[in-house]
Amino acid sequence: MQLTPKGAAARLFQYPRPVSILFFCNWRDNTSSLTLIQVNMEKLIITVGITGSRITRQQTPYIPITPEEIARSGIEAWGAGASILHIHVRDPKTGLGTQDLSLFKEVVDRIRSKTDAILCLTTSGIPGRNLQFQERLVPLSLNPELVSFDAGSINMRENVFLNPPEFLETLAKETLMKGIKPELEVFEVGMVDTCLRYMEKGLLKPPLHFQFVLGVLGGMPATAKSLLHLSEIVPQGSTWSVIGIGPGQLPMAMTGMVMGGHVRVGLEDNIYYSKGVLAESNAQLVERVVRIAKEFGREIATPQESRKILNLL
């Protein structure tokens, strides 16, 4: 009897890096067997969310705030194995997130002078404070290779993170015009459908790259079931990565890794290394994922290899 893999399992066979996976098979004659199958996975792209816009020094003394600190943390994470640096900037006086172009430029210039990292600049602004559309688009003027594209609105505690159709269409058109690839941040299933509709309208150019954000209040939980479902409904040929918020960061990174996807870690999404123990740097979180991936047998993609995987070249 020959079994043909379908869905997520079928996609595992498309990657050029061999990894051993065990499948448990139940047969009609009520016997069972364990079958070792060689499947292939491409190299692992690690993204790091350096600082975000909301974590404060009261929560952790290790969160980078100033442009120099943000750039240094990004350079350290790149040195530890991250290919993509997801960048927000903060007002050095207040510590709060801002879309100030001069601050973005200082961070970007510092990182570009020291690394070959792929930069993904945020267009989120400050979730819950809902900045003006043009203010959110400011980072596109620095011509990053990626920008975030939050694919819908979401209730976050008592606030709403607004991403209405008029903003998303404007952002999509701007990325097309400038040749910037959107990283499609998806918090729940309906946002995948939104991306597909924009692709059908010609506003998003395939192959698409998704970033599944799991564990946010108001969004999908950080579970293997959530990740499996999302991975099965994106268009064939798409790439995807996963973020686990808070305690979901390590479980989602490990699950995404073995499913053939890519992963994001970092202090923006999780400030703890283990229960009750603060992570001391973004590099520390990256180093752990690198170590686990190597034990699993999955190689880490360099920035240049990541560009090829994401069709940025």
C-alpha positions as CSV (number, residue, x, y, z in Angstrom):
1,M,0.0,0.0,0.0
2,Q,1.5,3.4,-1.0
3,L,0.6,6.4,1.1
4,T,0.5,9.9,-0.5
5,P,1.1,12.7,2.0
6,K,-1.3,15.6,1.8
7,G,-1.6,19.1,3.3
8,A,1.1,20.1,5.7
9,A,2.8,16.7,5.5
10,A,3.0,17.0,1.7
11,R,4.7,20.4,2.0
12,L,7.5,18.9,4.1
13,F,8.7,17.0,1.1
14,Q,9.4,20.2,-0.9
15,Y,12.4,21.3,1.2
16,P,16.0,20.6,0.3
17,R,17.4,19.7,3.8
18,P,17.0,16.1,5.1
19,V,15.5,15.5,8.5
20,S,14.2,12.2,9.9
21,I,10.6,12.1,11.0
22,L,8.7,9.1,12.6
23,F,5.1,8.4,11.4
24,F,2.9,5.9,13.3
25,C,0.6,4.0,10.9
26,N,-2.5,2.0,11.8
27,W,-3.4,-0.7,9.3
28,R,-6.8,-2.3,8.4
29,D,-5.6,-5.7,9.8
30,N,-5.4,-4.1,13.3
31,T,-1.6,-4.3,13.3
32,S,0.6,-1.2,13.6
33,S,4.1,-0.2,12.7
34,L,6.6,2.6,13.1
35,T,8.0,3.8,9.8
36,L,11.0,6.0,9.5
37,I,10.7,8.4,6.6
38,Q,13.3,10.9,5.3
39,V,11.8,14.2,4.6
40,N,13.4,17.5,3.6
41,M,13.4,20.9,5.2
42,E,15.0,24.1,4.1
43,K,17.3,25.9,6.4
44,L,15.7,27.7,9.3
45,I,15.2,31.5,9.2
46,I,15.3,33.1,12.6
47,T,13.7,36.5,13.1
48,V,14.1,38.5,16.2
49,G,11.7,41.1,17.5
50,I,14.1,43.5,19.2
51,T,12.1,45.8,21.3
52,G,8.5,46.4,20.3
53,S,6.7,49.5,21.5
54,R,5.1,48.6,24.9
55,I,7.5,46.7,27.2
56,T,8.9,49.0,29.9
57,R,12.1,49.1,32.0
58,Q,9.8,48.5,35.0
59,Q,9.0,45.1,33.5
60,T,12.6,44.3,32.5
61,P,15.8,46.3,32.7
62,Y,17.0,44.4,29.6
63,I,14.6,46.0,27.0
64,P,16.6,48.2,24.6
65,I,15.2,51.7,24.4
66,T,17.7,54.2,22.8
67,P,18.7,53.9,19.1
68,E,22.2,52.8,20.2
69,E,20.8,50.1,22.4
70,I,18.3,48.8,19.8
71,A,21.0,48.7,17.1
72,R,23.5,47.0,19.5
73,S,20.9,44.4,20.5
74,G,20.1,43.7,16.8
75,I,23.7,43.3,15.9
76,E,24.2,40.9,18.8
77,A,21.2,38.9,17.7
78,W,22.5,38.8,14.1
79,G,25.8,37.5,15.4
80,A,23.9,34.8,17.3
81,G,22.2,33.5,14.2
82,A,19.2,35.8,13.4
83,S,18.8,36.7,9.7
84,I,15.9,39.1,10.1
85,L,15.7,42.0,12.6
86,H,12.2,43.3,13.2
87,I,12.6,46.9,14.3
88,H,10.5,49.3,16.3
89,V,12.0,52.5,17.8
90,R,11.4,54.3,21.1
91,D,11.3,57.9,22.2
92,P,14.5,57.9,24.3
93,K,12.9,60.4,26.8
94,T,9.6,58.5,27.4
95,G,10.6,55.0,26.4
96,L,7.4,54.7,24.4
97,G,7.1,53.5,20.8
98,T,7.3,56.1,18.1
99,Q,7.4,56.3,14.3
100,D,10.1,59.1,14.3
101,L,12.0,58.8,11.0
102,S,15.3,60.1,12.4
103,L,15.3,57.4,15.1
104,F,14.5,54.7,12.6
105,K,17.3,56.1,10.4
106,E,19.8,56.0,13.2
107,V,19.0,52.4,14.1
108,V,19.0,51.3,10.4
109,D,22.3,53.0,9.6
110,R,24.0,51.5,12.6
111,I,22.8,48.0,11.8
112,R,23.5,48.3,8.0
113,S,27.1,49.4,8.8
114,K,27.8,46.3,10.8
115,T,25.7,43.5,9.4
116,D,24.1,42.0,6.3
117,A,20.9,41.3,8.2
118,I,17.4,41.6,6.5
119,L,15.6,44.5,8.1
120,C,11.8,44.3,8.7
121,L,10.6,47.7,9.8
122,T,7.3,48.1,11.6
123,T,4.2,49.8,10.2
124,S,2.2,48.9,13.3
125,G,3.0,52.1,15.0
126,I,1.8,51.6,18.6
127,P,-1.0,49.0,18.8
128,G,-3.9,50.4,20.7
129,R,-2.8,54.0,20.2
130,N,-3.6,53.8,16.4
131,L,-1.4,56.5,14.8
132,Q,-2.3,58.3,11.6
133,F,-1.8,56.2,8.5
134,Q,0.9,58.4,7.0
135,E,2.9,58.3,10.3
136,R,2.8,54.5,10.2
137,L,4.1,54.5,6.6
138,V,7.2,56.6,7.5
139,P,9.7,53.6,7.7
140,L,9.1,52.7,4.0
141,S,11.2,55.7,3.0
142,L,14.3,53.9,4.3
143,N,13.8,51.1,1.7
144,P,13.9,48.1,4.0
145,E,13.6,44.6,2.4
146,L,10.6,43.8,4.6
147,V,7.9,45.8,6.4
148,S,5.2,44.4,8.7
149,F,1.7,44.2,7.3
150,D,-0.8,43.5,10.2
151,A,-3.6,41.9,8.2
152,G,-6.6,43.0,10.2
153,S,-7.9,44.7,13.3
154,I,-7.9,43.0,16.7
155,N,-9.3,43.7,20.2
156,M,-6.4,43.9,22.6
157,R,-7.7,44.0,26.2
158,E,-9.6,47.3,26.4
159,N,-8.0,48.7,23.2
160,V,-8.5,48.0,19.5
161,F,-5.5,47.6,17.2
162,L,-6.9,49.2,14.1
163,N,-5.9,48.0,10.6
164,P,-8.9,49.0,8.4
165,P,-9.1,48.1,4.7
166,E,-8.2,51.6,3.6
167,F,-4.9,51.5,5.5
168,L,-4.0,48.0,4.3
169,E,-4.7,48.9,0.7
170,T,-2.6,52.0,1.0
171,L,0.3,50.0,2.6
172,A,0.0,47.3,-0.1
173,K,0.2,49.8,-2.9
174,E,3.2,51.5,-1.3
175,T,5.1,48.3,-0.9
176,L,4.4,47.3,-4.6
177,M,5.6,50.7,-5.8
178,K,8.8,50.6,-3.7
179,G,9.5,46.9,-4.3
180,I,9.3,46.1,-0.5
181,K,8.0,42.7,0.5
182,P,5.2,42.7,3.2
183,E,5.6,40.4,6.1
184,L,1.9,39.4,6.6
185,E,1.3,39.3,10.3
186,V,-1.7,37.1,11.0
187,F,-3.4,36.9,14.4
188,E,-6.4,34.8,13.4
189,V,-7.8,32.8,10.5
190,G,-9.8,35.6,8.9
191,M,-6.6,37.6,8.3
192,V,-5.3,34.9,5.9
193,D,-8.5,35.4,3.9
194,T,-7.9,39.1,3.8
195,C,-4.4,38.5,2.4
196,L,-5.7,36.2,-0.2
197,R,-8.3,38.8,-1.4
198,Y,-5.5,41.4,-1.7
199,M,-3.4,38.9,-3.7
200,E,-6.3,38.3,-6.0
201,K,-6.7,42.0,-6.5
202,G,-3.0,42.3,-7.4
203,L,-2.2,44.3,-4.3
204,L,0.0,41.5,-2.8
205,K,2.5,39.8,-5.0
206,P,3.1,36.0,-4.5
207,P,4.9,34.1,-3.2
208,L,3.6,35.5,0.1
209,H,5.4,35.4,3.4
210,F,3.3,35.0,6.6
211,Q,4.1,35.6,10.2
212,F,1.6,33.8,12.4
213,V,1.3,35.7,15.8
214,L,-0.2,33.3,18.3
215,G,-1.0,33.9,22.0
216,V,-2.2,37.5,21.8
217,L,-5.4,38.2,23.8
218,G,-8.2,38.4,21.2
219,G,-6.3,36.3,18.7
220,M,-5.6,32.6,18.2
221,P,-4.0,30.7,21.1
222,A,-0.4,29.6,20.9
223,T,-1.1,25.9,20.3
224,A,0.1,23.3,17.8
225,K,-3.5,23.0,16.5
226,S,-3.7,26.7,15.7
227,L,-0.3,26.6,13.9
228,L,-1.2,23.5,11.9
229,H,-4.5,25.0,10.7
230,L,-2.9,28.3,9.6
231,S,-0.1,26.5,7.8
232,E,-2.6,24.4,5.8
233,I,-4.7,27.4,4.5
234,V,-1.9,29.6,3.1
235,P,-1.3,29.4,-0.7
236,Q,1.1,26.8,-2.0
237,G,4.5,28.2,-2.4
238,S,4.1,30.6,0.5
239,T,6.7,30.8,3.3
240,W,5.7,31.2,7.0
241,S,7.1,31.9,10.4
242,V,5.6,31.8,13.8
243,I,5.6,34.0,16.9
244,G,4.6,32.7,20.3
245,I,3.7,35.5,22.7
246,G,4.9,35.2,26.3
247,P,5.2,31.6,27.5
248,G,4.2,30.4,24.0
249,Q,7.5,31.6,22.5
250,L,9.6,28.5,23.0
251,P,6.8,25.9,22.4
252,M,5.8,27.6,19.1
253,A,9.4,28.0,18.0
254,M,9.9,24.3,18.5
255,T,6.7,23.3,16.8
256,G,7.3,25.6,13.8
257,M,10.8,24.3,13.5
258,V,9.7,20.6,13.2
259,M,6.9,21.5,10.9
260,G,9.3,23.0,8.4
261,G,8.4,26.6,9.0
262,H,10.5,29.5,10.4
263,V,10.5,31.1,13.8
264,R,10.7,34.5,15.5
265,V,11.9,35.1,19.1
266,G,12.8,38.2,21.0
267,L,12.1,40.6,23.8
268,E,9.3,42.3,21.9
269,D,7.2,39.1,22.3
270,N,8.6,37.5,25.5
271,I,10.8,38.9,28.3
272,Y,11.4,35.6,30.1
273,Y,14.1,32.9,29.4
274,S,12.3,30.5,31.7
275,K,9.6,30.7,34.3
276,G,10.4,33.7,36.5
277,V,13.8,34.2,34.9
278,L,14.2,37.3,32.7
279,A,16.0,36.9,29.4
280,E,19.1,39.2,29.5
281,S,19.3,39.8,25.8
282,N,17.8,39.1,22.4
283,A,20.9,37.2,21.5
284,Q,20.3,34.8,24.4
285,L,16.9,33.9,23.0
286,V,18.3,33.4,19.5
287,E,21.2,31.3,20.8
288,R,18.7,28.9,22.4
289,V,16.8,28.4,19.1
290,V,20.0,27.9,17.2
291,R,21.1,25.2,19.7
292,I,17.8,23.4,19.5
293,A,17.7,23.5,15.7
294,K,21.2,22.0,15.6
295,E,20.3,19.2,17.9
296,F,17.3,18.5,15.7
297,G,19.5,18.5,12.6
298,R,18.1,21.6,11.0
299,E,20.7,24.1,9.7
300,I,20.4,27.9,10.3
301,A,19.9,30.1,7.2
302,T,22.3,33.0,6.7
303,P,20.8,36.3,5.7
304,Q,21.8,35.7,2.1
305,E,20.2,32.2,2.2
306,S,17.1,33.7,3.8
307,R,16.9,36.2,1.0
308,K,16.8,33.4,-1.5
309,I,14.2,31.4,0.5
310,L,12.0,34.6,0.8
311,N,12.4,35.5,-2.9
312,L,14.0,38.8,-2.0
313,L,16.9,38.5,-4.5
